[in-house]
Amino acid sequence: MNKKESRLRRARKTRAKLAELKAVRLAVFRSNSHIYAQIISGCGAKVLAAASTVEAAVRTQTANGGNKAAAAVVGKLIAERAKAAGIETVAFDRAGFLYHGRVKTLAEAAREGGLKF
């Protein structure tokens, strides 16, 4: 089993539990160059809000999309967009990534922005 398969196996367990609970989730994906965050409805069919480092607004604030500073900007932005959509509480779906580094920074920035999870 390679690194990606291991991560997806871990993610599958989390997503199965969140689907069972019908929870609105904050899904995070990170690549080497960028970080992405989406708020997905409880049924899993609709994206309610999204933010990433590939957006022009975020690129003007950060030079590099693959560091903690960029993750903090995306975390604050996703919290703002969630509040605008009327979402206060979410379940954090880290997609099998360790709660460490950029993923942790994004989560903490989203909490500071007013999201509860």
Residue frames as a rotation matrix with the C-alpha (Angstrom) as fourth column:
MET 1
0.586 0.810 0.000 0.00
0.810 -0.586 0.000 0.00
0.000 0.000 -1.000 0.00
ASN 2
-0.394 -0.751 0.530 1.42
0.727 -0.607 -0.321 3.33
0.563 0.259 0.785 -1.00
LYS 3
-0.918 -0.097 -0.386 1.10
0.344 -0.678 -0.650 6.69
-0.199 -0.729 0.655 0.75
LYS 4
-0.734 0.674 -0.086 -1.93
-0.635 -0.635 0.440 7.86
0.242 0.378 0.894 -1.22
GLU 5
-0.162 0.681 -0.714 -3.86
-0.018 0.722 0.692 4.62
0.987 0.125 -0.104 -0.73
SER 6
-0.536 -0.112 -0.837 -3.20
0.791 0.279 -0.544 4.77
0.294 -0.954 -0.061 3.01
ARG 7
-0.966 0.173 -0.192 -4.47
-0.092 -0.924 -0.370 8.34
-0.241 -0.340 0.909 3.20
LEU 8
-0.491 0.826 -0.277 -7.61
-0.664 -0.149 0.733 7.50
0.564 0.544 0.621 1.23
ARG 9
-0.258 0.361 -0.896 -8.29
0.442 0.869 0.223 4.49
0.859 -0.339 -0.383 3.49
ARG 10
-0.763 -0.051 -0.645 -8.12
0.627 -0.304 -0.717 6.75
-0.160 -0.951 0.264 6.54
ALA 11
-0.886 0.435 -0.163 -10.35
-0.458 -0.876 0.149 9.31
-0.078 0.207 0.975 4.81
ARG 12
-0.487 0.726 -0.485 -12.97
-0.159 0.472 0.867 6.68
0.859 0.500 -0.114 3.94
LYS 13
-0.443 0.287 -0.849 -13.60
0.827 0.496 -0.264 5.89
0.345 -0.819 -0.458 7.62
THR 14
-0.815 0.093 -0.572 -14.13
0.253 -0.831 -0.495 9.54
-0.522 -0.548 0.654 8.53
ARG 15
-0.798 0.505 -0.328 -16.41
-0.587 -0.531 0.611 10.21
0.134 0.680 0.720 5.57
ALA 16
-0.483 0.640 -0.598 -18.52
0.277 0.760 0.588 7.14
0.831 0.118 -0.544 6.32
LYS 17
-0.485 0.268 -0.832 -19.15
0.866 0.013 -0.501 8.36
-0.123 -0.963 -0.238 9.86
LEU 18
-0.817 0.152 -0.556 -19.93
-0.093 -0.987 -0.134 11.91
-0.569 -0.057 0.820 8.72
ALA 19
-0.738 0.584 -0.337 -22.34
-0.397 0.027 0.917 10.61
0.545 0.811 0.212 6.07
GLU 20
-0.442 0.551 -0.708 -24.08
0.691 0.712 0.124 8.53
0.572 -0.435 -0.696 8.73
LEU 21
-0.464 0.192 -0.865 -24.50
0.723 -0.481 -0.495 11.64
-0.511 -0.855 0.084 10.91
LYS 22
0.339 0.539 0.771 -25.63
0.902 -0.418 -0.105 13.79
0.266 0.731 -0.628 7.93
ALA 23
0.347 -0.320 -0.881 -23.21
0.542 -0.698 0.467 16.48
-0.765 -0.640 -0.069 9.12
VAL 24
0.978 -0.180 0.108 -22.20
-0.038 -0.661 -0.749 19.53
0.206 0.728 -0.653 7.11
ARG 25
0.588 -0.806 -0.071 -18.46
0.667 0.433 0.606 19.08
-0.458 -0.404 0.792 6.68
LEU 26
0.709 -0.548 -0.445 -15.41
-0.624 -0.780 -0.034 21.22
-0.328 0.302 -0.895 6.09
ALA 27
0.816 -0.406 0.411 -13.32
0.504 0.848 -0.161 19.14
-0.283 0.339 0.897 3.67
VAL 28
0.526 -0.744 -0.411 -9.64
-0.612 -0.667 0.424 19.99
-0.590 0.028 -0.807 3.24
PHE 29
0.824 -0.415 0.387 -7.27
0.559 0.711 -0.427 18.89
-0.098 0.568 0.817 0.50
ARG 30
0.561 -0.705 -0.434 -3.64
-0.472 -0.703 0.532 19.84
-0.680 -0.094 -0.727 0.26
SER 31
0.864 -0.459 0.208 -1.18
0.443 0.495 -0.748 19.40
0.240 0.738 0.631 -2.56
ASN 32
-0.034 -0.957 -0.287 2.45
0.989 -0.074 0.129 20.42
-0.144 -0.279 0.949 -2.63
SER 33
-0.754 -0.334 0.565 1.59
0.529 -0.819 0.222 23.77
0.389 0.466 0.794 -4.20
HIS 34
-0.488 0.698 0.524 -1.89
-0.475 -0.716 0.512 24.64
0.733 0.001 0.680 -2.89
ILE 35
-0.931 0.347 -0.114 -4.51
0.294 0.525 -0.799 24.02
-0.217 -0.777 -0.590 -0.22
TYR 36
-0.594 0.802 0.066 -8.25
-0.218 -0.239 0.946 23.79
0.775 0.547 0.317 -0.82
ALA 37
-0.915 0.404 -0.005 -11.23
0.111 0.239 -0.965 23.92
-0.388 -0.883 -0.264 1.56
GLN 38
-0.616 0.787 -0.035 -14.90
-0.206 -0.118 0.971 23.21
0.760 0.606 0.235 0.84
ILE 39
-0.676 0.571 0.466 -18.03
-0.503 0.104 -0.858 23.23
-0.538 -0.814 0.217 2.96
ILE 40
-0.816 0.346 -0.462 -20.17
-0.198 0.583 0.788 20.32
0.542 0.735 -0.408 1.76
SER 41
-0.028 0.923 0.383 -23.85
-0.906 -0.185 0.381 19.77
0.423 -0.337 0.841 2.61
GLY 42
-0.169 0.022 0.985 -24.99
-0.788 0.597 -0.149 16.94
-0.591 -0.802 -0.083 4.87
CYS 43
0.790 0.502 0.351 -26.20
-0.185 0.742 -0.645 14.85
-0.584 0.444 0.679 1.95
GLY 44
-0.093 -0.956 0.277 -22.82
0.234 0.250 0.940 15.30
-0.968 0.153 0.201 0.24
ALA 45
0.202 0.280 0.938 -24.35
0.940 0.214 -0.266 16.50
-0.275 0.936 -0.220 -3.01
LYS 46
0.744 0.203 0.637 -23.77
0.441 -0.864 -0.240 20.23
0.502 0.460 -0.733 -2.84
VAL 47
-0.406 -0.876 -0.261 -20.78
0.884 -0.304 -0.356 22.50
0.232 -0.375 0.897 -2.16
LEU 48
0.625 0.727 -0.284 -22.02
0.781 -0.583 0.224 25.39
-0.003 -0.361 -0.932 -0.04
ALA 49
0.884 -0.440 -0.161 -18.77
-0.421 -0.897 0.137 27.39
-0.204 -0.053 -0.977 0.13
ALA 50
0.673 -0.720 0.172 -15.22
0.740 0.647 -0.185 27.00
0.022 0.252 0.968 -1.13
ALA 51
0.837 -0.531 -0.135 -11.83
-0.516 -0.847 0.130 28.69
-0.184 -0.039 -0.982 -0.84
SER 52
0.702 -0.671 0.238 -8.36
0.678 0.733 0.066 27.85
-0.219 0.115 0.969 -2.09
THR 53
0.095 -0.787 -0.610 -4.95
0.164 -0.592 0.789 29.30
-0.982 -0.175 0.072 -2.80
VAL 54
-0.551 -0.276 0.787 -5.55
0.793 0.121 0.598 29.21
-0.260 0.954 0.152 -6.57
GLU 55
0.576 0.809 0.118 -8.01
0.816 -0.558 -0.151 32.12
-0.056 0.183 -0.982 -6.32
ALA 56
0.048 -0.557 0.829 -6.74
0.554 -0.676 -0.486 35.49
0.831 0.483 0.276 -7.48
ALA 57
0.659 0.277 0.700 -7.77
-0.336 -0.724 0.603 37.20
0.673 -0.632 -0.384 -4.22
VAL 58
0.938 -0.336 0.087 -5.67
0.085 0.465 0.881 34.79
-0.337 -0.819 0.465 -2.16
ARG 59
0.416 -0.824 0.386 -2.71
0.901 0.315 -0.299 34.87
0.125 0.472 0.873 -4.55
THR 60
0.327 -0.285 0.901 -2.34
0.097 -0.938 -0.332 38.61
0.940 0.196 -0.279 -4.03
GLN 61
0.806 0.051 0.590 -2.03
-0.551 -0.300 0.779 38.07
0.217 -0.952 -0.214 -0.26
THR 62
0.517 -0.627 0.582 0.50
-0.191 0.579 0.793 35.24
-0.834 -0.521 0.179 -0.34
ALA 63
0.007 -0.624 -0.781 3.43
-0.978 -0.166 0.124 34.58
-0.207 0.764 -0.612 -2.63
ASN 64
-0.847 -0.345 -0.404 3.44
-0.407 0.910 0.076 30.82
0.342 0.229 -0.912 -2.04
GLY 65
0.124 0.992 -0.010 0.26
-0.821 0.108 0.560 28.72
0.557 -0.061 0.829 -1.90
GLY 66
0.428 0.012 -0.904 1.90
0.105 0.993 0.063 25.76
0.898 -0.122 0.424 -0.18
ASN 67
-0.705 -0.698 -0.126 2.81
0.209 -0.034 -0.977 27.15
0.678 -0.716 0.170 3.24
LYS 68
-0.455 0.517 -0.725 1.18
0.888 0.203 -0.412 27.81
-0.066 -0.832 -0.551 6.61
ALA 69
-0.763 0.155 -0.627 0.58
-0.023 -0.977 -0.213 31.49
-0.646 -0.148 0.749 5.92
ALA 70
-0.763 0.494 -0.417 -1.47
-0.526 -0.099 0.845 30.62
0.376 0.864 0.336 2.84
ALA 71
-0.540 0.564 -0.625 -3.39
0.553 0.797 0.242 27.98
0.635 -0.215 -0.742 4.82
ALA 72
-0.611 0.290 -0.736 -4.29
0.620 -0.403 -0.673 30.60
-0.492 -0.868 0.066 7.44
VAL 73
-0.801 0.319 -0.507 -5.62
-0.499 -0.824 0.269 32.95
-0.331 0.469 0.819 4.75
VAL 74
-0.625 0.578 -0.525 -7.76
-0.227 0.509 0.831 30.15
0.747 0.638 -0.187 3.27
GLY 75
-0.597 0.382 -0.706 -9.04
0.766 0.534 -0.358 29.22
0.240 -0.754 -0.611 6.75
LYS 76
-0.680 0.328 -0.656 -10.21
0.168 -0.802 -0.574 32.76
-0.714 -0.500 0.490 7.44
LEU 77
-0.758 0.363 -0.542 -11.75
-0.652 -0.430 0.625 33.04
-0.006 0.827 0.563 3.97
ILE 78
-0.627 0.549 -0.552 -13.71
0.176 0.791 0.587 29.78
0.759 0.271 -0.592 4.27
ALA 79
-0.607 0.405 -0.684 -15.02
0.758 0.036 -0.651 30.89
-0.239 -0.914 -0.329 7.68
GLU 80
-0.725 0.321 -0.610 -16.23
-0.299 -0.944 -0.141 34.19
-0.621 0.080 0.780 6.20
ARG 81
-0.686 0.441 -0.579 -17.94
-0.604 0.100 0.791 32.43
0.407 0.892 0.197 3.30
ALA 82
-0.656 0.456 -0.601 -19.55
0.553 0.833 0.029 29.87
0.514 -0.313 -0.799 5.58
LYS 83
-0.636 0.410 -0.654 -20.95
0.462 -0.476 -0.748 32.62
-0.618 -0.778 0.113 7.81
ALA 84
-0.706 0.364 -0.607 -22.31
-0.628 -0.719 0.298 34.39
-0.328 0.592 0.736 4.71
ALA 85
-0.585 0.482 -0.653 -24.05
-0.300 0.620 0.725 31.14
0.754 0.620 -0.218 3.74
GLY 86
0.275 0.746 0.606 -25.53
-0.839 -0.122 0.531 30.87
0.470 -0.655 0.592 7.26
ILE 87
0.576 -0.166 -0.800 -23.36
0.248 0.969 -0.023 27.99
0.779 -0.185 0.599 8.46
GLU 88
0.545 -0.339 0.767 -22.06
-0.791 -0.511 0.336 28.09
0.279 -0.790 -0.546 12.03
THR 89
0.183 -0.392 0.901 -21.19
-0.638 0.651 0.413 24.47
-0.748 -0.650 -0.131 12.86
VAL 90
0.490 -0.109 -0.865 -19.32
-0.754 0.445 -0.483 21.97
0.437 0.889 0.136 10.68
ALA 91
0.833 -0.368 0.414 -17.55
0.066 0.807 0.587 18.63
-0.550 -0.461 0.696 11.03
PHE 92
0.267 -0.828 -0.493 -13.85
-0.860 -0.435 0.266 18.75
-0.435 0.353 -0.828 10.10
ASP 93
0.911 -0.024 0.411 -12.89
0.204 0.893 -0.401 16.31
-0.358 0.449 0.819 7.34
ARG 94
0.313 -0.888 -0.337 -9.12
-0.598 -0.460 0.656 16.32
-0.738 -0.004 -0.675 7.01
ALA 95
0.775 0.131 -0.618 -9.26
-0.619 0.356 -0.701 13.73
0.128 0.925 0.356 4.17
GLY 96
0.890 -0.406 -0.206 -6.80
0.423 0.905 0.043 11.36
0.169 -0.126 0.978 5.85
PHE 97
0.107 -0.872 0.478 -4.09
0.078 -0.472 -0.878 14.00
0.991 0.132 0.018 6.22
LEU 98
-0.273 -0.290 -0.917 -2.44
0.916 0.214 -0.340 14.30
0.295 -0.933 0.207 9.61
TYR 99
0.847 0.521 0.108 -3.74
0.436 -0.796 0.420 17.10
0.305 -0.308 -0.901 11.84
HIS 100
0.223 -0.900 -0.373 -0.41
0.648 -0.150 0.747 18.85
-0.729 -0.408 0.550 11.58
GLY 101
-0.724 -0.675 0.141 1.20
0.550 -0.441 0.709 21.74
-0.417 0.591 0.691 9.72
ARG 102
-0.953 0.302 0.012 -0.95
-0.216 -0.710 0.670 23.34
0.211 0.637 0.742 7.03
VAL 103
-0.267 0.900 -0.345 -4.09
0.371 0.426 0.825 21.33
0.889 0.092 -0.448 7.86
LYS 104
-0.090 0.161 -0.983 -3.88
0.996 -0.012 -0.093 22.35
-0.026 -0.987 -0.159 11.53
THR 105
-0.862 -0.296 -0.412 -3.21
0.299 -0.952 0.059 26.00
-0.410 -0.073 0.909 10.63
LEU 106
-0.754 0.648 0.107 -6.25
-0.113 -0.288 0.951 26.08
0.647 0.705 0.290 8.32
ALA 107
-0.022 0.769 -0.639 -8.46
0.701 0.467 0.539 24.56
0.713 -0.436 -0.549 11.04
GLU 108
-0.301 -0.153 -0.941 -7.28
0.891 -0.396 -0.221 27.02
-0.339 -0.905 0.256 13.69
ALA 109
-0.989 -0.057 -0.139 -7.82
0.002 -0.929 0.371 29.99
-0.150 0.367 0.918 11.34
ALA 110
-0.472 0.880 -0.046 -11.34
0.093 0.102 0.990 28.76
0.877 0.464 -0.130 10.55
ARG 111
0.031 0.441 -0.897 -12.08
0.957 0.246 0.154 28.50
0.288 -0.863 -0.414 14.28
GLU 112
-0.651 -0.334 -0.681 -10.79
0.550 -0.826 -0.122 32.03
-0.522 -0.454 0.722 14.82
GLY 113
-0.951 0.305 0.059 -13.06
-0.135 -0.576 0.806 33.13
0.280 0.759 0.589 11.97
GLY 114
-0.438 0.815 0.380 -16.08
-0.882 -0.309 -0.355 31.85
-0.171 -0.491 0.854 13.86
LEU 115
0.116 0.470 -0.875 -16.68
-0.559 0.759 0.334 28.29
0.821 0.450 0.350 12.67
LYS 116
0.053 -0.049 0.997 -17.39
-0.946 0.318 0.066 25.72
-0.321 -0.947 -0.029 15.35
PHE 117
0.631 0.116 -0.767 -16.11
-0.406 0.892 -0.198 22.14
0.662 0.436 0.610 15.04
